[in-house]
Amino acid sequence: MRDPSPGHRQTDIAIPTATTRVIIESAIKVFIAKNSPAYLVSYTYDFDTLPKIYIRGLGVVPAKGSYQHLSSEQELEFRDPTTDAVLERVPLQETAVVAAKPPLNEVPTENQFPPGYRSYTWELPTSLQERANTVLAKYFNYLPRESNKLTYLATTYTQLPLNKKLTNSGVQAQLALLLSFPHDLATDKYSFHVQYSAKEGRALSDELRPTNNGEILGAANDFVDKIIAEMKAGR
């Protein structure tokens, strides 16, 4: 699991929750905004009698797998996507506590992302959720949710690689992503949309603000291309 706050010591406080089909490997309390607590949760599941299952917040996924993401819910819910029958409800309880105040894993709200988006077609047999989970975990934590039959994956901010010209002048930047899918279901395949929020600041300062700097936005576009290429390279 991606560290919720590098440098913070964690203390085990509970045995991870498990059922015969779901194992909560870790659940750490964090904040996704001021006064907005959540869990950074890692779990595996296996419903081998079904072809697919539905996980609340993530949507329809393979019947066996593992995920790590943020959750503002008190439980994980698994359903049969055909009958809508509840398969499991597993409560979330802290398995480790951060020694200091729970860290902030800021997740921008949807209205904090500029409305422009980039559209990509998903053509792999692997589920998009699986590939996004694998790739996003290298750079971010993310919060899944559903609305109007779409799944949204909103990430935390991560440091954006910049050219030497910017870094030598003390510029730093951060980037968060918002993925939404499935779009364009009338076609044989479906598309997913990617929006991003970029902020810039100065070294040795915690103050970051939205940016219109062309070089930073170019670096953001390159970073998005890299992430999408990694997602599409998966098997």
PyMOL commands that set and color helices and strands:
alter all, ss='L'
color gray80, all
select helices_A, chain A and resi 110-112+128-136+164-168+214-232
alter helices_A, ss='H'
color red, helices_A
select strands_A, chain A and resi 10-12+22-33+36-46+52-55+59-62+64-71+75-79+86-91+96-98+118-122+142-147+150-155+158-159+171-183+190-202+208-210
alter strands_A, ss='S'
color yellow, strands_A
deselect
rebuild
show_as cartoon
